[in-house]
């Protein structure tokens, strides 16, 4: 549970900038198994500017008003007022299930330039004040947060930050088991995630980092004491991983990955969803990164990525998918 929101199974899809848009979420939803889906993170002040000056919503809110619940929207900023205003809009007008605050992004544009995301982990009291302000603004809609272990190994503040977030009234906290300076290198420290879990008294803790299989997800849930797990990068190549985890949690045998032909059909379906929103020209360019992600770990992935990353037209994309994406026919 995240406040009144039932998260069943306790497996969450991570918000990932540039990837977890409506099309991706729809693919995950069709496979099933994710207890809570999340949007890409939105910049609070940019969202406010678009609404005030153009009467528009960010592309990253594509589909949010109409798609099934539960659904979380993640946002970032360092200004409590900006975050409170956008949080109130998300809760009242978009009627999202969960409003999530990002204190974990390690990207320079968010940290050094905007002094947001993981930059704020150096000031636990400020994080707590932001969370408290947003909780008040969202008026009963659960507010959650996502953090890393700290800014660097010399600045591991996760336990203190988690305690401030709990005191501020957050309904749940996700902890990524790396410090920001690591980005995605090295290994996630699940012992540190467990320590954060033990440091709070009421707030559920979700663990995140290096979950690359259904078996790993179930083991982390069993061994670390966390209340849930969040799947990030692995889901970009295998969006069916949530259904596999859910099956294991029910005590069922591990479902196999889709066949290569079925995986190819998933990519083409995803492509159609992107083009429906952005048009064929822009949709084709946007789909290049998704297609590269789907090929991760497949035979011939390097050749495929080299070709699909340069496509310009729908005809080019479909030809590369037909001739280069692995399929049963090509492997026989």
C-alpha positions in Angstrom: 0.0 0.0 0.0 1.1 3.6 -0.8 -1.4 5.5 1.4 -4.8 4.3 0.1 -3.3 3.0 -3.2 -3.0 -0.8 -3.5 0.2 -1.8 -5.2 -0.2 -5.4 -6.1 2.1 -7.0 -6.8 4.7 -4.9 -5.0 6.7 -4.4 -8.2 7.0 -0.8 -9.5 8.0 0.5 -13.0 10.6 3.1 -12.6 10.2 6.6 -14.1 13.0 7.0 -16.7 13.4 10.3 -18.6 13.1 9.9 -22.3 11.6 6.4 -22.1 8.6 5.8 -19.8 6.1 7.7 -21.9 2.5 6.5 -22.6 3.6 4.1 -25.4 6.1 2.3 -23.1 3.6 2.2 -20.3 1.0 0.7 -22.5 3.3 -2.1 -23.6 4.1 -2.8 -20.0 0.4 -2.7 -19.1 -0.5 -5.2 -21.9 2.0 -7.7 -20.5 0.8 -7.1 -16.9 2.5 -7.6 -13.6 3.4 -4.0 -12.7 1.7 -2.9 -9.5 2.4 0.8 -10.2 3.4 2.5 -13.4 5.1 5.9 -13.6 5.6 8.7 -16.1 8.9 10.3 -17.1 9.9 12.9 -14.6 8.6 16.4 -15.4 10.3 19.7 -14.5 7.9 21.6 -12.3 8.8 25.1 -13.5 8.7 24.1 -17.1 5.2 22.6 -16.6 4.1 25.8 -15.0 5.5 28.0 -17.8 3.8 25.9 -20.5 0.4 26.1 -18.8 0.7 29.8 -18.0 2.1 31.0 -21.3 0.7 28.5 -23.8 -2.1 26.7 -22.1 -0.4 23.4 -22.8 0.8 20.4 -20.8 4.3 18.8 -21.2 4.6 16.0 -23.7 5.7 13.9 -20.7 2.1 14.0 -19.5 0.9 12.4 -22.7 -1.9 9.9 -21.8 -2.0 10.6 -18.1 -5.5 11.9 -17.9 -7.1 9.0 -19.6 -5.0 5.9 -18.9 -5.8 3.3 -16.2 -4.8 3.7 -12.6 -2.8 3.3 -10.4 -0.4 5.7 -12.0 2.4 7.9 -10.5 3.8 11.2 -12.0 7.3 12.1 -10.9 8.5 15.7 -10.9 11.6 17.6 -9.9 12.6 21.1 -8.9 14.2 22.7 -5.8 11.4 25.3 -5.1 8.7 24.1 -2.7 6.2 26.5 -4.2 6.7 25.3 -7.7 6.4 21.7 -6.7 3.4 22.4 -4.6 1.5 24.1 -7.4 2.3 21.4 -9.9 1.6 18.7 -7.3 -1.8 20.2 -6.6 -2.7 20.3 -10.3 -1.6 16.6 -10.7 -3.7 15.6 -7.7 -6.8 17.7 -8.3 -7.1 18.0 -12.1 -5.2 15.0 -13.5 -6.3 12.8 -10.6 -3.1 10.8 -10.5 -2.8 8.0 -7.9 0.6 9.1 -6.6 2.7 12.3 -6.8 6.4 11.4 -6.7 9.3 13.7 -6.0 12.7 13.1 -7.6 15.7 13.5 -5.3 17.8 11.0 -7.1 18.6 12.2 -10.6 22.4 12.4 -11.0 22.4 14.2 -14.4 24.4 17.5 -14.4 21.7 19.5 -16.0 19.4 18.7 -13.0 22.1 18.7 -10.3 24.8 21.3 -10.9 22.8 23.5 -13.2 19.4 23.4 -11.4 20.6 22.3 -7.9 17.8 19.7 -7.9 17.5 15.9 -8.0 20.4 14.3 -6.0 22.0 17.7 -5.4 19.4 18.2 -2.6 20.6 15.1 -0.7 23.3 17.2 0.9 20.5 19.0 2.8 18.1 16.6 4.5 16.2 19.3 6.2 15.5 21.1 2.9 14.3 17.8 1.4 12.0 17.4 4.3 10.6 20.9 3.9 9.9 20.3 0.2 8.1 17.0 0.9 6.0 18.6 3.7 4.9 21.4 1.4 3.9 19.1 -1.4 2.1 16.7 1.0 -0.1 19.7 2.2 -0.7 20.8 -1.4 -1.8 17.3 -2.6 -4.5 17.1 0.0 -4.7 13.4 0.6 -3.2 12.1 -2.7 -0.1 10.1 -1.6 3.2 11.8 -2.0 6.3 9.7 -2.4 10.0 10.3 -3.1 12.9 8.6 -4.8 16.5 9.1 -3.6 20.0 7.7 -4.0 22.3 6.8 -1.1 23.8 10.3 -1.2 25.7 12.6 -3.5 29.0 10.7 -3.2 30.6 8.0 -0.9 31.8 10.9 1.3 28.3 12.3 1.5 26.0 9.3 2.2 22.9 10.9 3.7 20.2 8.4 2.8 19.2 7.5 6.3 18.9 11.1 7.5 17.0 12.0 4.3 14.7 9.1 4.7 13.9 10.1 8.3 13.1 13.7 7.2 10.9 12.4 4.4 9.0 10.1 6.7 8.5 12.9 9.3 7.2 15.2 6.5 4.3 12.8 5.8 5.5 10.9 2.6 3.6 7.7 1.9 6.5 5.7 0.5 10.2 6.1 -0.4 12.2 4.4 -3.2 16.0 4.1 -2.6 18.4 3.5 -5.5 21.4 1.7 -4.1 24.1 3.9 -5.6 25.4 7.4 -4.8 24.9 10.0 -7.4 28.5 10.3 -8.4 28.4 6.6 -9.5 25.6 7.3 -12.1 25.0 3.6 -13.1 28.5 2.2 -12.6 29.6 -0.4 -10.1 27.0 -2.3 -8.2 23.9 -1.2 -6.2 24.4 -1.5 -2.4 21.5 -3.5 -1.2 22.9 -3.6 2.4 22.6 0.1 2.4 19.0 -0.1 1.2 18.2 -2.5 4.0 19.8 0.0 6.5 17.5 2.7 5.2 14.5 0.4 5.7 15.5 -0.3 9.3 15.9 3.4 10.0 12.2 4.3 9.4 9.3 3.2 11.5 6.2 3.4 9.3 7.0 4.4 5.7 7.2 1.6 3.1 10.6 1.4 1.4 11.0 0.3 -2.2 14.5 -1.0 -3.4 15.9 -0.2 -6.8 19.1 -1.1 -8.6 20.6 -4.0 -10.6 17.4 -6.0 -10.7 18.0 -7.8 -14.0 15.8 -10.8 -13.7 12.6 -12.0 -12.1 14.6 -14.3 -9.9 16.7 -11.4 -8.7 13.6 -9.3 -7.9 12.1 -12.0 -5.8 15.4 -12.6 -4.0 15.7 -8.9 -3.2 12.2 -8.8 -1.8 12.9 -11.9 0.3 16.4 -11.0 1.6 16.5 -7.2 2.0 13.3 -6.6 4.0 12.0 -4.0 1.6 8.3 -3.6 0.9 8.6 -3.5 -2.9 11.1 -3.4 -5.8 11.4 -1.0 -8.6 12.5 -2.1 -12.1 14.3 0.3 -14.3 16.7 -0.3 -17.2 16.0 -4.0 -17.5 12.4 -3.3 -18.4 13.4 -1.3 -21.5 14.6 -4.4 -23.2 12.2 -6.8 -21.5 8.9 -5.1 -20.6 7.5 -8.5 -19.9 9.7 -8.9 -16.8 7.0 -7.5 -14.6 4.7 -10.4 -15.5 7.5 -12.8 -14.9 8.1 -11.4 -11.4 4.4 -11.5 -10.6 4.2 -15.2 -11.6 7.1 -16.1 -9.3 5.5 -14.2 -6.5 2.3 -16.2 -7.0 4.4 -19.4 -6.7 4.0 -20.2 -10.4 6.8 -21.4 -12.8 8.8 -18.7 -14.5 7.2 -17.8 -17.8 9.6 -17.8 -20.7 10.6 -14.7 -22.6 8.5 -14.2 -25.8 9.9 -15.7 -28.9 12.1 -13.5 -31.1 9.2 -13.2 -33.6 6.9 -12.1 -30.7 9.5 -9.6 -29.5 9.7 -8.2 -33.0 5.9 -7.7 -32.9 6.2 -5.9 -29.6 8.7 -3.4 -31.1 6.4 -2.8 -34.1 3.4 -2.3 -31.8 5.4 0.2 -29.7 6.4 2.0 -32.9 2.8 2.4 -33.9 1.9 3.8 -30.5 4.7 6.4 -30.8 3.7 7.4 -34.3 0.1 7.8 -33.4 1.1 10.5 -30.9 4.0 12.2 -32.6 3.5 11.5 -36.3 5.5 9.2 -38.5 8.5 11.5 -39.0 9.1 12.4 -35.4 7.9 9.0 -34.2 10.5 7.2 -36.3 13.3 9.3 -34.9 12.1 8.8 -31.3 11.7 5.1 -31.8 15.4 4.6 -32.6 16.4 4.6 -29.0 13.6 2.3 -28.0 14.4 -0.2 -30.7 18.1 -0.2 -29.6 17.0 -1.0 -26.0 14.8 -3.9 -27.1 17.8 -5.5 -28.9 19.9 -5.6 -25.8 21.3 -9.1 -25.3 19.9 -10.5 -28.5 21.9 -12.2 -31.2 23.0 -9.7 -33.8 22.2 -6.7 -31.5 25.3 -4.7 -32.5 24.5 -4.9 -36.3 20.8 -4.0 -35.6 21.6 -1.1 -33.4 24.1 0.3 -35.9 21.4 0.3 -38.6 18.3 1.3 -36.7 20.0 4.2 -35.0 20.4 5.9 -38.4 16.9 5.3 -39.9 15.1 8.5 -41.0 11.8 7.2 -42.5 9.1 4.7 -41.7 10.2 2.6 -44.7 13.8 2.5 -43.4 12.6 1.5 -40.0 10.4 -1.3 -41.2 13.1 -2.6 -43.5 15.7 -2.8 -40.8 13.2 -4.5 -38.5 12.4 -7.0 -41.3 15.9 -7.8 -42.3 18.1 -7.2 -39.2 16.0 -7.6 -36.0 16.5 -11.2 -34.8 13.7 -13.5 -35.6 13.2 -17.2 -35.7 13.3 -17.2 -39.5 16.7 -15.5 -39.6 18.2 -17.8 -37.0 17.1 -21.1 -38.5 
